[in-house]
């Protein structure tokens, strides 16, 4: 490949020649993340919107599994539907370098690929680790304005991550990989204005499908630019808004793998990640015995950019309430927990909104701007009580799960048809293992 494209060439070479299965920590982290994502996807298969996609897409014949559905379809449709289902509850993992959700894009693309090409479970895991690495490296290289100016990084970076994963699994040449990445970059889209709407999880499915399609088209011979990172009107020019750090694309690639450090955050609550520190404060106050009627007002202090994803202040249903820290705090304080039914399509409860309306926000402009460094993430609550007393509570970083097994059981109702999935995912390796895995994923639970 032409070395006059040094960044794109190095990026493509890293994708093709990586050997992630040699790193046991990365492999185990990938297995855990897949279990967590499957909990989200099985739950999302029952969401109102998932059948809409299945009904309206011009699905073709094929052997690709639709998770939680006893039907098969073509690979591109399956990638889209499963990506959407995995993200629709907003319960899936996040990665700080991406500032988004990598697994719900990459794994659906690879599962769809496995319906057309016989690969092993080990290859799927390797492709997932590499695809996540590509997504995370791009996220680090773009800076923060990409997200803050309105792009949904799950979608814009996910398309490229999914194409990278496929290219690695199928061992594309460096040139084929560069073309696939360029085609994926031209598919990159998704706006944060869709947060709180059905279209947000559709972004994840759209990226999974586009990444798989880009890789397939490149292999089939469809030409495209091979310099999407080097071109002066390329990816950085379009998406970085002057904050690009091109060297971050390949800096310390796989040393350690991004799935290991900083690693994924597996969500403990089915709502936007940026609201989770707020949830923890609400739960703490509930445990301390604070009652809603004693609260006169609350002010949350975020770092600059810390609530950029929390675009809803006055939700009407549980769907848009996923992006409202005011609602999340109220639910945690009053109910002492956050469940999937707090974030469904039903109207928000009046008692929760009575508290939510007493909550305000501010930013500490003297604090470091939110970045991929977890030390920049915090929330401080100043709670004013009747009688003039103030309670100050602070939460730093993000809460998360270490083991998503219980989350999987809860999401699937511990259905006997899939109860063995977590254990199986932790050991699957061969082609036959992946075939058995796909068969189980296609079982209907409701």
N, C-alpha and C positions, 0 to 999 in steps of 0.2 A: 504494500500500500504506500501511497505517496507520503513521504515523511515531511512534506511541507505543511502537513496538518498535524503538528505534534501533539496537541491536546487531545483531539478526537482519536488519533491513532493510539496514543497511550491508554486512553479510556477503553477503547475497543480491545486492545491487547490484554488489559487487566481482566476484562469480562471473559474473554475466551480462555485464557491460560490459568485462571484461578483454580486452586485446589482446596476448597473449603472443607471437604470431608476429612481432611487431615487434622482439623481443629475440633476436638471433641466438645469443647465448651460451646462453640458455634452450633454444632449439630444438635446438642441437647437444648439449646435456647430455641432453635428452629422447631424442634418437635413440640416443645411447650407452647410456642406461639401458634402452631397449627391447631392444637387442641383448643386453645382459647378462641381462635377464629371460627372453628367449627361450631362452638357454642353459639356464637353470634349468628352464623349462617343458618343453623337449624331454627333458631328463634325467628330470624328474619324471613325464613321461608313461609311463615304463617302471617306475615304482615300483609295488610290490604293491598299494598302497592306491587308486591312481587307478582301476583297473578296478572296485574295489568300489563306488565312487561311481556309476560309469556303470551298473553292474548294478542297484543298489538304488534309484536315483532314478527317479521316474515321468517319464521324459523324453518330451517331445512331439515332434511333427514340426517341422522348421524347417531353416534353412540355416546355422545357426551352427557354426563350426569347432570341433572338439575337437583341440587341438594334438597332433601326432604320431599322430593316428588317422584312418583313412580312413572317417570317418562324420560326419554332420551331425546336429544336434539343435536343440531350441528354445534361444532366447537365454539364458534364466535358468539352464538346466542347464549350458550351455556356460560361462557366467560362473563358476559354482560349481566345475566340474571343472577349468577352466584356472587359476583362482585357487589351488586346492589344489595342482595339479601344479607351479605356479611356486614354491611355498613348501615343498614336501614335503622337499626336500633341505637346506633351511635354508642355501641358497647364494645367495639373492637379496638385493638391495640393502637398505640401511637408511638412515634419516634421523634425525639427532640431535634435531631439533625434534619429530618424531613419537614418537621412541623406539620405532620399529617399521619395518615394511616397506611402503612405499606402493605401489610399482609392481605388486606381485602382486595387489593389490586393484583398482586403477584401470584398468590396461590390459585385464585380462580383461573388465571391465564394458563398456569401449568397443569391444573387438573383438566382443563379443556384440551390442552396439547396432548395429554396422555390418552385421550380418546381416539386420536388420529395416529399417534406414533407410540410404539411400545417402548416405554422407558421404565426405569426402576424407581422404587420409592427413594432410594439413595440419590438418584439423579434429580428427582423433584426437590428434595431437601437442598441439594447443592445449588440448583438453579434459584431457589428461593433466597438463600443466603447471598448469592451474588447479585440478584435483582435488588434486594434491600440495600446492599452496599452501594450499588449504582445510584439508587434513589437518594440515599443519605449523603453521598459525596456531592451530588448535584445540589442538594439542599444547602449544604455548607458553603458551596461555591457561590450561591445566588445572594446570600445575605437576607435581611429581614424584610426589605421593602417589597419583594415579590409577593409575599403573603399579605402584608399590611396594605398594599395598594389594591388588593381585591382578588388575587388569584388563590384558588384552592389547590394547595400543593399536592394533596392526595391525587388529584386528577392530572395536574400539569407534569409532575415528576413521576407519577405512577405509570403513565403511558410508556415512558422511557425505561423505567425499572422493569416492567413486564416484558418489553422487547429484549432487554438485556438478559433476563432470566431464560427466555426461550433460546436466545443465541448461545448462551453458555451450555444449556442442556444438549442442544443439537450440534454443538461444536462447529459453529459457523466459522468461516475464515474471518480474519480481521477486517477485510474490506466489506464482506457481507454484513458483518456486525455494524460497521460504521454506517452503512446505508440504512440498515434497520433502525438504528438510533436516530438518524436524521429523519426518516419517515415518521417515527414515533414523535419526534419533536414537533413535526408539522401538524400532528394530531393534538398536541398539548393544548388543553382548554379546561375551563371550569372556573366559575366565579363565586366568590364567597357570598355574594348577594343571595345565593340560593340556600344559605343556611336557614334552617327552620322550615324548609319546604321539601316536598318529595324529591325534588331534583338533586338535593345534596347527595344522597346515597347513589342516585343514578350516575353521578360523576365517577364513582369508584368502578361501577360496571362498565361505563363508557371507556375508562382508561384500560381496564383489563382486556376488553375487546380490541381496542385500538392498538395496544401493545402487541398482542398476539397477531393481529392482522398485519401490522408493520413488519414483524419478523417474517411472516409467511411471504409477504410480497417481495421482500428483499431476496429471499431464497429463490423465489420463482423468477427473478431476473428483472423486476421492476426497478428502474434506476432512480437514483436520488443523490442529493448532495452528501459528500463524505466528510464534511468539515463543519458540522453543526456547532461545535464548540469553538472553532478557530475563525470562522467567517466573521467579518466585521458587522454584518447584518444578521448574525446567527442568534443562538439561544441567549447568550448573555446580553446582547444588545436589546433583544425584545423583552426580556423578563427580569433583568437584574436591577434596572433603574440606577445604574452607576455604582452599585455596591458589590459588584462581582469580585470574587477572589479565585481566579481560574486555577491556581495551583492546588486548591483544596480538592479538586476533582480526583487527583491521583495520590494526594499526600497520605503516606502511610497506609495505602490500600491493604486491607485485610490484616493490619498489624496495630491493634487488634481489629477483628471484624466488628462492624458497626452493630451487629445483632448482639454482640457481647458487651461492648462499651461504646457509647453510653447505654446501649441496650434498649429494648422495648419496654414501655409501660403497659402492662395488662390492666385493663380498666376494672375497677371495683364497682363502678356505678354506670348505669346506662344513659349517660348524658355527656355533653361536651367536656373534654378533658380540662379545659381552662377553668371550669366551675368546680372541679374536684377539691381543691384546697378550701373553697367556700363550704362545700359539703362537709368536710372534716371539721370545720369550726362549728357548723350547725349541729353535727352529731355530738361533739364535745360538750356544747352547751346543753343539749338535751340530757346527756348523761349526768351533767352537774345539777339537773333539776330545774333549769330555767324554763318558765312557761311563757307562751306567746303573749298572754295578756299583760305580762310585766314589761314587755319591750315597747318603748316609745319610738325609738329610731335606731337604725344601724347604718354605719358608713364603712364600706369596704375600701381599703387602699390597695391598689395594684401598682406594680412597676410600670413604667411607660411601655405600652404595647401588650401588657399582661392580660387585658380583657378584649383584645381585638376580635377574637372569635365569638365573644359573648354579645351578639348583636341584638338580643331581644331584652327589653326591660319590662314589657307589659304583655305577657303571653296570653293567648286565648285558649289554646289547647296544649296537651302534653307534648305535642310534636315540637312546637316552637319553644316550649318551656325548656327543652334540652339545652338551649342557648341563653338561658336567663339565670344569672347567679342569684338574682333576687328570689326567684321561685325555688331554686335548688336549696338555698339557705332555709327558706320557710318550710319546705317539705322535710328537710333533715331535722330541723328544730322541733317541729310539731309531731312528726311520725317516728322519729328516731331511726330512720332508714330510708333508703332510696331504692325503689323497686321498678321493674319494667312498667307496671301499671301507673306509675306516676307520670310516665312520658308517652302515654298512648294518645289516641285521637279524640278522646272525650274532653269536654270543656274542663278547664282548670277549676279546682275547688275554691269556693269563696273564702274558706278559712285560711287557706294557704295564701291567697292573693291579699287578704287583709294584712298579713305580715309583710308580704313582698312589697306592698306599696309604701312601707315604712323604711325601705332599704335604699340607700344611695351609694354612689361610687365616687372615688377620686383617684388621682395618680400622684405618686411621689416622684416628682420630676428630678429630684436629686439622686434617685436610685439608678443603677445601671439599667439600660433598656433590656427588655426581655430578649434572650438569645438562646442558643442551644446549650449554653452553660446552665445547669440546673440551679446554680447559686443565684441566678438572676430572677428566679421565680418565687414569689411570696404573695401572701394575702394577709392583711391586718384588718381585724374587725374592731370597730369602736361601737359598743352597744350601750345606748342610753336607756336607763331604766326609770320607771316611775319613782319619783322621790329624788332624782338628780344623780343617782349612782351611775358610774361608768364601768363597764367590763371591757378589757382589752384582751383579745386573743389573736394569736399569729400562727400561721402554718406556712412552712417553707418546703419547696420542692413539690413533688407529686406523689400521692398515695398510689399503690398498685398491688397486684396479686403476684405471689410467687408460684402458686400452683392453681391452675384453672379447672381442676377436675370437678370440684363442687359446682363451679359456674356452669360447666358442661352438663352435669346432672340436672341442675335446676332448669336450664334452658330447654332440655329435651324431656323433662319430666321423668328422668331416669328410665326412659323407655327401653324395654329389653332388646329391641331390635338394634339399638346403637350403644347400649351400656358398656360394651367392651371396647369402644373406639379409643378412649384415652390410653388405655394400656397398649393397644395395638400400635397406635401412632408412635409410642415411645420405643418400639423395637422394629418397625417395618423397614425393609431395606431392598428386597428383591423386586423383580418385575411382577412375579406372582403375588407378592404382598400388595403391590399397588393395585393390581386388578381386583383383589378381594376388598381392598379399601374402597375403591370406587363403587363396587356393588353395594356395600353397606351405606354409602352416602346417599344412594338413590332410594332409600326406604322411606316411606311416608309414615309420619308419626302422629298424624291427626286425621 
